[in-house]
Amino acid sequence: MHPIKTPSLRYRIIYPSDAPSEWDAFVHAHPDGSVFHTAGMCRAFDQSRRYQSLAIAAQDAHGQILAMIAPVRIDAISTLARALTSRAVMFAEPLCGAHPQASVAAEQLLAKHDASVCKSTLYTEIRSLRAAVVDCPTLASAAYQPRAFLNYVIDLTQSKQQLWNNIGKQMRGNIRRSLNRGVTIEVGNSPELQRRAYAQILQSLRRAIVPCPNIDLFLAVQQELGDVLQVRVASFRGHDVAGTISLAWNDRYFAWYGGTNRPRSLHPFACIVWDEIQWAHDRGLRYYDFGGAGDPNRSYGPREFKSRFHGDLVQIGRCRKVYSPRLLALAERGYESLKSLAGST
């Protein structure tokens, strides 16, 4: 713990391990609190290769948490590549409490974070889940630049029949035919089911030239958060054909990772999404969050798939603070070259 004093505000920096109960109580009580803020998720990141939780909060002398941020440092596999790939990501927005000066505390938490990572990471990116980043004065004052980013979110308070009817006619037909032909879905979160889902996810992300976490991250989340981790595997004639690893916390079902080997004339991934929507609806969750639909200025295939479930298209956006524009430009050129090479083979 490190005390910090300003002319009108005194608090101390705490970490999730310092006061996990108080930490999680603040997250649960906050309207923008998410699974990515919880102490359990911070511990899971710390147990995973290439991830390090950098979460901190400001706590006053009475034990009240004023503000919180939950960045995660993500490193490359090799030490040589680390300078061109290491980044910090907040998978949810900073949280400010009701204290009149909570926003001041949040600004200072961001400043402390930036100072600690600016020489070892390319940038910090904030992936807001609920609050539009462009409307946040705290992020603006900390020099975080907003970036356009879309998402689809389904309101689960509708009836199940209405949720089904909202899905595009062709997609409904694909789901019905796939299930009638024998696609089955297993649900759980055992290590064995995680490994089967992970195999589908890894295959899909490699095909798209997108980095994939090691499976130890998902195993750690299940260990720390239990049934918050939701795993589904779709099979056909004894072979796995799709899998997802998602998070169900509080009022939100978050579609975290998914993949499929794209079997002909079958749509197992759509079947899984519909199964997730039904499960979340039946348990009284409020939102089904697709986890992102890409930059609106760029073509993005998964956006078309997600749009067919007819959730609400939202533009909460993301924001980023770049610490080394030169190195970031070099890294992005290298990444685009790698994708071009993969596409030509």
N, C-alpha and C positions, 0 to 999 in steps of 0.2 A: 504494500500500500504506500502511496506517495501523496503527502498533503500538497494541495495547491491553494494559493490565496490570491484573490483579486481585491480591488478596493471595496467591493460590496458583496463578495461571495466567497465563502470558504468551503472547500470540500476535499475529499481524498479520492484518489484513483483506486478502484478495486477491480479484481479479476473474478471470473465465474467461480473459481475454486475458493475465493475468500469468504463468500457468503452465498452458497448456491440456493438456499431456500429463499432469501430475500431477493436474489437475482431473478429466480423464476416467478416469484409472486409479482414482481414489477412487470415482467413480460406478459403474464396471464392477464393482469389488470389493464394493460395498455391496449387501446383500440387497434393499434397497428402492430401489436406484438405478434411474433410468428415463431414457428418451430426453429427457424434459423437463429433466433436470439437466445434460445434456451441454453442453460448450462450443460445439459446433456448433449446437445448438438456440438457445443464447443469442445467438450471432452472427446466426442467421436472424431472430430477433425484432428485433434491432437494425437489420436491413436493411428492415424492413417498416413501412409507414405506420401510425401510431397505436399502435405497440408500442415498448416500451423495456425491455430486460432490466435487472433490478436485482439480478442474482445476485451473491452474495458468499459467501466461505468463510473460516473461521478456520484459519490455518496456524501451526504452532509453529516454534521456532527450528531444528528438525531437518528442516523441509520437510514434515512430516506434516500432512495436513489432518485437523482435529478434527471439524468440522461444516460444513454447507453449506445454504443456502437459495437457491431460484431463482425469486423473484417476477418478474412481468412487469407493467409499468404499461401500461394500456390506456386510450387517450384517445378522446374524441369527435372527430368530423370538424371541427366548428366550435368556435372558441375560446369563443364565448358559451355553448355547451352544456357545456363541459368541466367546470365546477364541479359539474354535476349528473350527470355520467356517468363521470368518470375513476375508475378503480379499479385495484387491484393484485391479481393472481391468481397463486397458486402452483399450477401444474398437477400437482404432485406434492408429497409431504410433505417437511419438512426432514429432512436426513440427519445422523445422529450417528455418529461413528467409535467405535472400541473403547476409546479413552482414557477413564480413569475420570471425567474432568471434561468430556467432550465435550458432555454435556447443558448444562453451564454455558455453554460456548461457543455452543451453539445458542440458548440464552435470550438471550445478549447480541447475537447476530446479529439475532434477531427484534426486540430493543429498538432496535437501530441502524436497522433497516428502518422500524419504526413511527415513529421520530422524524423520519426523512427524508421520509416521505410523508403524515404525518397532516394537514398543512395543505393538501395539494393533491389528495387523493383521498378518496372517500367511505368506503372500507373496503379491507381486505385479506382475501381469501378463500383458504383452503387446500383444494385438492381432492385429497385423499389417494388414492393408487392401491392401496396394500397394507395399511398400518397403520391400524387404527381410531383415529380422532381422539379419541374419548371416553376412550380408555385412555392418552393421551399426557400425562404430567405436565408436560413442557416447554411444550406449548401451553396447558395450564391455567394454569401459573404466569405465562405471558405475556398472560393475559386473553383468549385466543381462545375464543369460545363455540361449542360443537358444534352442528351442525344435521343433522337427519335427511336422509339421501340414499341412494338405492338404486343398485345396479348389478347387471348380470348378467355372469358370467364363466364361460366354457366351459373345462373341463379337456380339453386336446387330447391327453393321453396315452392316451385311449380309442382303439379302432380306428375307422377311417373309417366302417365299417358301423354301429358303435354310435352314432357322432355323427349319422349320418343317421337312424337309428331313433329317436333322442332327439327329433328335431324332430316337432312335432305333425302328425298325419295330414293335416289339411287343408292345412297349410303345405307338406308334402312334395308333395301333389297340385298345389298352385299352382306350385311350382317346376318339377315335371316338365312340366306342361301349357305353361308359358311357354317353356321350352326347346324342347319339341317343336313349338311354333308358330313358332319361328324367332328367339327372343330370343338375341342373341349378346353375348359379353362380351370387351372388349379390356382388356389388362393392360399397364401400363408406368408411366413417369413423365415422359415427354417434355413439354415446354411445351405442345405442341398438345393432348395428351390431358388435361393438367391444365386447360386452358381449357374443354374440352368437359365435363369433370366439374364444374368450377366453375360453369358455366352452370346445371347441374341443382341444385347445392347452393344457389346464390344464389336461384334461383326458389323453392325450398322454404322457405328461411329467411325470405324476404320474405313469403311466404304466412303464415308463423307469427308474423310481427312479431318476429323474433329477429335481432340484429346478426350480420353476416357479415364475417369478415376480408377484406381486399383480397387478390386473387390473388397479390400480390407476396410474401406470407408463404409460400405453398406453393412458389413458384418458388425462394425463398431456402432453404427446407429441403432441396429437392432439390439445390441447388448445394452446400450445406454437408454434407449427410448422404447424398447419393447414393440408393442403392436402399433405404434405410430408408423413404423416401417411396413408398407404394404407391398407384397410381391405377387405378381401374376404371371403365369406361363400358359400360353396357348399351344396345344398339341394337335396333330392330325396324323392318324394311323401310326401312332407310336413314336412320332418324331416331333420335337419342339420346333415351332415355327414363329413364335413371337414371345416377347417378355417385357414386363415393365417393373420398375422399382419406384414407388411413390411414397408420399408422406401424408398422413391424415392426422391433423392436429387442430384442436379447438374447433372452429367452424369452417375449416378449409381443407379440401383435398387437393394436394399439389402434385401434378404429374411431373415427376422429377426426371427419370431416365426411361427410355424405351427403345426397342429395336425389333426388327423382324427380318427374316431371310427371304421375304417376298415370294411366297409360293404362288404358282400360277393358279388363277381362277379362284383364289381364296383371299379372304380379308381378315386374317386373325387379329391384326392390330386394332382394327375398328371394333371387333368383338370385345377385346379387352377394355377399350375405352368405354364402351357402353356398359360393360359389367362394373367398371369402377364408378361410373355415374350412378347406376342403380344402387350400389353398395353405399355410396356416400349419401344419397337421398334417403335410403331406408334408415340410416342412423342419425338423421336430423342435421347433417352438415349443411352449411349455408351456401358454400361456393365450391364449384369444381374449377380449378385453376389449371389451364393448359401449360403453364410454365414458360410462356413466351411464344411470339409469332413473328419475330424478326424485325429488321429494319424495314419500314414501309417503302423506302427508296430502292430496295434491292429485291430481286427475285428470291423467293424462299419456298421451296416445295412443301415443307410441313405446314406452312400457313394455309395452303389450299385445303389440305386434309382437315385441319382443325376447324376451318370455316364451315365445313359441312355439318358440324354439330350445332351450328347456329347459336353459339353463346354471344355474349356482348363483346364487341370489339372495343378494347380500351387502349388508350395511349398514355399510360402512366409514365413511360419513358425510363431512361437510365441516365446516369451522369458519370463523368470521369474526370479525374485529375491526373494529367500526364506529368511525370517527373523528368523524363528524358525523351523529348520529341525526336531527336536524332536516332537513338537506339530503337524507339518504337517504329519509326519509319522503316528502318532496316529490317526489323523483325517481321513487319507486315509484308514487305516485299518478298522476304524469304518464304513466308507462309503461302502467299499467292503463287509463287513459283512452284512450290511443292504441290499445290492443288492442280496447277496446270499440267505438271508432269504426270500426276496420277490420272488425270482425265484423258491424257493422250495414250495411255498404255492399254 
